[in-house]
Amino acid sequence: MTVREPQASATGQTPTTTDAADQASNPAKAISVIVIVLLLAMTVVYALSDRLAPSTSRGVIAAHVVQVAPKVSGEVTEVHVMDDAVVQSGDPLFTLDTRPFDLALAQAEANLMSTTQGINASSASLVAAQATVTQARTALDTTRAEADRIFRLEERGIASAAQGDKARGQVADAEARLASAQASLESAREQLGPDGEDNPAILAAQAQLERAQYDLASTTVRAPHYGVVTNVQLSEGQFVGAGNPALTFIDADAAWVTVDLRENQLQKIEVGDSANLLFDAVPGRILEGRVQSIAWGINPGRNVQGGLVVNQPTNRWFEPARRIPVRIELAGGMDDWPRPARVGGKVHAVVFAGGKSNPIAWIAGGLQRVRSWTSFLH
């Protein structure tokens, strides 16, 4: 039996069984399969993360920003605060020229005295009693405004019950002071006798006096509550009109984080869901928060002309996802608020819509932890 020699190929090489072995041991195919599997797994994890643990790095620190304006017009004679000063409730911010209001008050007092002289009565006690009532009413208005703010914070768990009780006590005390002042005023009116107690001329003069006293008290603009005055550009000699913003005031007792999430990330988010917050101002530290509210609408930016909606042509292949604001507050209230964090600062947030006891939440929390370490570098 004869054995044939293998024929040479066109290239002069002789095929052997080692070619099939080389093809079988080629790792390119195995690597391709692994890459495809990893891509599919990452896609699934990404999709589940949007439902169970949505995250974003577009969080922004927000707070109540108030444009402080005087109730009367006048020239600024003194600015009591420096830029970025921390102030308490009732601290003076700036003062307007009081001379026009002093003259108006003197005229109102003279008018009341002239009116009471017509019925042979004394106006001294009436003027004093009216001044006390004006001061008490102004104090009550300020106390109520501060108390209402604390009550709202108490309902959301930011302010403690002790703070709420203290605010209620302060309101009750201010109301009692006003009632006492009004009783003294009524007694002063009765001293005028039957001809002056309900005299329309005296009532009109008294109202003018109260208005003059109120305007004079309004020449000193005070802090509405505890907070920070920032971007101070007010200076002496500047004229400020009534109702025109003069200072920027930031509430230091209430701050939160607003995160913009895509619409498909909101499927399972509910008010009260737990969240982890990473402030750029506090690298390496993750704080616990909770979802306080979800916005019900945004402005899509559509214009209207002639009563019709203007068409917005676009050359994009894919319409960008729209984002809905979600408000998150610290679980521990303002007591846990990081001091270096400022309004407008950046925050990374993870919302645990599916709870924290699932693999997706563990992955999201772990990635945020790694991010907190790298945040020291940028």
Stockholm file with secondary structure:
# STOCKHOLM 1.0

chainA/1-378         MTVREPQASATGQTPTTTDAADQASNPAKAISVIVIVLLLAMTVVYALSDRLAPSTSRGVIAAHVVQVAPKVSGEVTEVHVMDDAVVQSGDPLFTLDTRPFDLALAQAEANLMSTTQGINASSASLVAAQATVTQARTALDTTRAEADRIFRLEERGIASAAQGDKARGQVADAEARLASAQASLESAREQLGPDGEDNPAILAAQAQLERAQYDLASTTVRAPHYGVVTNVQLSEGQFVGAGNPALTFIDADAAWVTVDLRENQLQKIEVGDSANLLFDAVPGRILEGRVQSIAWGINPGRNVQGGLVVNQPTNRWFEPARRIPVRIELAGGMDDWPRPARVGGKVHAVVFAGGKSNPIAWIAGGLQRVRSWTSFLH
#=GR chainA/1-378 SS CCCCCCCCCTTSCCCCTHHHHHHHTCTHHHHHHHHHHHHHHHHHHHHHHHHHSCEEEEEEEEEEEEEECCSSCEEEEEECCCTTEEECTTCEEEEECCHHHHHHHHHHHHHHHHHHHTTTCCCHHHHHHHHHHHHHHHHHHHHHHHHHHHHHHHHTTSSCHHHHHHHHHHHHHHHHHHHHHHHHHHHHHHTTCTTTTTCHHHHHHHHHHHHHHHHHHTTEEECSSSEEEESCCCCTTCEECTTCCCEEEEEEEEEEEEEEEEGGGCSSCCTTCEEEEEETTSTTCEEEEEEEEECSCCCCCCCEETTEECCCCCCCSSCCCCEEEEEEEETTGGGGCCTTCCTTCEEEEEECTTCSSSHHHHHHHHHHHHHHHHGGGC
#=GC SS_cons         CCCCCCCCCTTSCCCCTHHHHHHHTCTHHHHHHHHHHHHHHHHHHHHHHHHHSCEEEEEEEEEEEEEECCSSCEEEEEECCCTTEEECTTCEEEEECCHHHHHHHHHHHHHHHHHHHTTTCCCHHHHHHHHHHHHHHHHHHHHHHHHHHHHHHHHTTSSCHHHHHHHHHHHHHHHHHHHHHHHHHHHHHHTTCTTTTTCHHHHHHHHHHHHHHHHHHTTEEECSSSEEEESCCCCTTCEECTTCCCEEEEEEEEEEEEEEEEGGGCSSCCTTCEEEEEETTSTTCEEEEEEEEECSCCCCCCCEETTEECCCCCCCSSCCCCEEEEEEEETTGGGGCCTTCCTTCEEEEEECTTCSSSHHHHHHHHHHHHHHHHGGGC
//
